[in-house]
């Protein structure tokens, strides 16, 4: 990168994405010498960015919080307003940008001076948001978990499962995902040696103490699909297997990814694996798909559908009331 200004912006962006960077790795990323990296760090310090350096083997650079807010083209009031707005958005105040808001909030809080953090905390403590229709998550918890994901740092927390069972969990955090006005952490559970999903509103994180670990490859099907499968199939008490007499492509167009997993059988049929908290409501939903189907299991779901069929048949054969002339 020949342009100094462009290289400085690239360096600043890298310093904001991780807790610390080895000098050699920054040199490789920027395609410059270690000496050039040192000069660029000095230039950023002159602009007000609090960059700390550690010497020796494994030494590197870290962007920290300073006594004053670095030049972000924001004054103090604007910085506080942005932080409060990001907290509101992260807690579901604006649909569709929750995950982006958490990442941006983590970056901003990393460099926000303590005097401005106190103003942000005061506004958060004495402002009552409108009810969101679901459990709320403390923004400090979100930013702590997001930072652990960013830095690949071991996360310890107390967790309460859906049945009220309490446990202490130790995980390698991977991604935070917002879904249905709730936050979920996808992480590698070290005790179970497998990927797991955790509701963030049921977590009580402990202070981050490390150690840091190399990032793992995500679940084979991708984080979003993995979470959808966990929620749609594994996290509900009642499960069903239904043969749909349409192609898998047509079934996915009708169902989407939010209700279950579709597995192709042949070009004219597929299997829907779905789950829910009520077999009766599952029967109602399946009836609205407007496709021919065969319930393979469980038998109780067939019974619910048979009762609905009888009820609809009686309703359709009842004589229409006489109209007024």
N, C-alpha and C positions, 0 to 999 in steps of 0.2 A: 504494500500500500504506500504510494509515493506521497500523497497529500497528507501533511502533518495534521491538519484539522480533522480530516476523516479518520485518521489513525487514532487520534485522541478520543473521538467519540466512540470508536470501536473498543478501545481499551476501557473506557468508562462503562460501556455496556457490559463487557465481560466481568468487570469487577462487581457489578450489581447482580449478576446471576448466580454467584457462588460466595460462600463465606470467605474463602481465601484461595489464592492462586499461586502455584509455584512459578518462580520467574522464568524457568526454562519453558514451561507450558505456554505462558503468555507470549514468549518469543516465537514459539512455533505457530501459535494461532495468528499472530500479527505478521509473521514472516519477516521479522527484523531481528537484529542482534540484541543480546541482553543489555548492552550498553544503551541502545536506543530506547528500550523499555524503561530503564532507569531515568533517562532524560525526560521521557513522556510522563512518567509518574511525578517528577519534579514540576513539570508544567501544570499538571492537574492540581498539585498542592498549592501552587501559586494562585490558581483560580479559586481556591477555597475548599477543595475536596480533601477530607481527612483520610489520607491513605497511609496505613501503617505498614512497615516493612520488617521482616525478620531475617536475620543473617544466618549463614552457615548452611550445612546440608539440609535440604528440605525446606529452605527458606523461601519466602515469597511475599505477596502483597495482599492486603485486606482493606476494604473500604469500610470505615467505621463512622460512628456518630461524632460530630465535632461540636465546638462551642457555638458555632453559627451555622445556619442553613446554607449548604453549598449553592452556587448559582444554578437554579433550575428555572429561571425566568418566572419565579413565584415570590411574592412577598410573604410575610409571616401569616397574615390573615388568609391569603389565598391557599397557603400550604395547609393550614388548619381546616379550611373549608373542603379541600380536596380529600384530606384524610377522613373527615367525618362522612363525606359523601361516599367514599369507598367502603367504609364500614357499613353504612346503610345498605349499599348495593350488595355487599358480601353476605349480609344477613337476609337477602331475599327482597330488598326494597325495590329492585329493578330486575325483572325476570330476564334470564338469558345471559347476564354478564357476571354472575356470581363468582365463577372461577377466575376470570380475568381480574376482577376487583380484588380478590385475595392476593394474587400475585403482585399487582400494583401496590397494594397496601403494604405488603411485606417489604418491597423495595423502598417505599417512602419512609416507613418507620425505621428502616436501617440507618438513615442519615438525618432523621428529624431530631433537632436539639431537644434536650430534656424539658426546657421551659415550654416548648410548643407541644410536646407529648402530654404535659400536664393539662394544657388547654383542651386537647383532643379528648383526654380521659374524662375531664369535667363535663364536657358537652355530652359524651356518651352516657355518663352516670346519671345526669339529670334531664335526659331527653327520653320520653316514653314513646316507642314506635307503635304504629297501629298493629293490632294482632294480625299475624300472618297465617293463622289457621293451622299451625303445626308447631312442633318443638323448635325453640330458638337455640342458636349456638353462639357462645361468647366470641366476639371478634378476636380477642387475645388468644383464645384457644386455636382459632382458625389460622392466625398468622404464625403461631408457634409450630403447628403441624405442617403448614406450608413451608416454613423455614427448614424443618427436618427433612421434608421431601427434597427441597432444593439442594441441601448440603449432604444428602445421603447419610444422615446421622441416625443412629439407633434411637428409637422412641420407646419410652416406657410409660404406661398409663394404667390406671384402674378402669375396668370396663364392666358395665352392667348389661347383660344380654336381655333379649326380649322377654324371657321368663323370670327376670329378676335376679339371676345368678351373678354374683360378683366375682371378678378374677383380676389378677395382675397380668398384663400382657407385655411382651417385649417383641418389637417388630422392626423390620426394615421398611420404612415408609416409601411408597412409590408415587402415588397421585391422589389428590383430592378431587372428588367429582360431585357436582351439584345435580340432584335429581329429585323432582317432585317436591321442591321447597325444603329438601333435607340435604345434608352433607354426608358423604361417605368417604372413608379412607380405604384405598386399596393398598395392601401391604403384605410383605412376606412375614408370616408368623414363624419365629425361630423355634418355638417349642413344638409346633405341629409340622414344621418343615414343608409348608405349602402356602399358597396365596390365600388370603382371607380378606373379608370386607367388614368394616366397622362403622357404625353410626357415630358421627362425631359428637352429637348431643348426648351420647351415653358414655363419653370418654372423660376422664379426669387426668390430663397429662401431668407427668412429673417433670421436674426441671431437666432440660437437656444437658447431658453430661458426656455424650458420645458413647462409644467410639464411632468414628466414621467408617463406612464400609463401601466397597465398590458397588456402583449401581447394578441391579439385576436386570436381565432382559425382562420385559413385561410379559404378562400372560400371552400365550400363543395367539389367541383370538383377538387381542387388543383389550385395552383397559375398559373402554365403553361397553363392548360386547360382553366381556367377562362380568361386569357389574350388572348388566341387564339380565344375563343368565342366572346370576346369583339371586337377584331380586325376583325374577319371574318364575323360577323353578325351585330353587333351594331354600328360600327364606319363608315359605308359606307352609301351613300344616296340611293342606289338601292338594294332592297332585293328580293329574289326569293325563291320559294318552288317548288322543282322538285322531282317527283316520279321516282326512279331508279329501273329498273326491274332486280335487282341482290340483293343478300343478303347484309346486312349491313357490314359484315366482308369483303366481296369482294370489296364493295364500298370504305371502308377505305383503303384497300390495294392499290386501284387505285388512290384515291384522297389524302390520308394522312390527317394530321390535319391542314394544312395551308390554306385550301380554304373554309371550311364550317363545319357545324355540321351534322353528319349522325345519323338519328333516325330509328331504325328498325321498320318495319311494320309486316312482317311475314318472313318465311325462304327464300322467293323468291323475296322480294322487301323491299325497305327502302325509306326514305325521306331525301333529301339533302336540308338543309337550308343554303343558301349562300348569299353573298352580294358583291358589287363592286361599282366602280365609273362610270361604263359604261355598259348598258345592251347589247350593241353590243359585247363588249369584253367578257362578261359573256356567250353569245350565242356561240362565237368562242371556248371558253374554254370547255363548256359543250359538244360541238361537238367532241372534241378531247378525251373524256373519253371512246369512243368506247363501249357504252352500250346503250340498249334501254331505253327510258325514256319518261315521260309525264310531261310537264310543267303545274303545277297546278296554279301558279300565279307568276308574273303578266301577263296580256294579252299582254303587250308590248314586253315581252321577247319572247312569241310565234311568234309575228309578225317578230321580228328580225331573229328568226330561220327559219321561212318560207321563208324570202327573201334570206337567205343564201342557203337554200335547192334549191330554184329555180335557183340561180346563179350556184351552183355546178352541177345541172342537165343539164343546158345549156352547161357548160364546158365539161361534160362527153360525151355529144352527138355531140359535134362539130367534123367535119371530121378532121382526122389527116393530117398534111401537107405532101405533096409528098416528099419522100426521094430522095437523090441523088444516082444514080446507080454507 
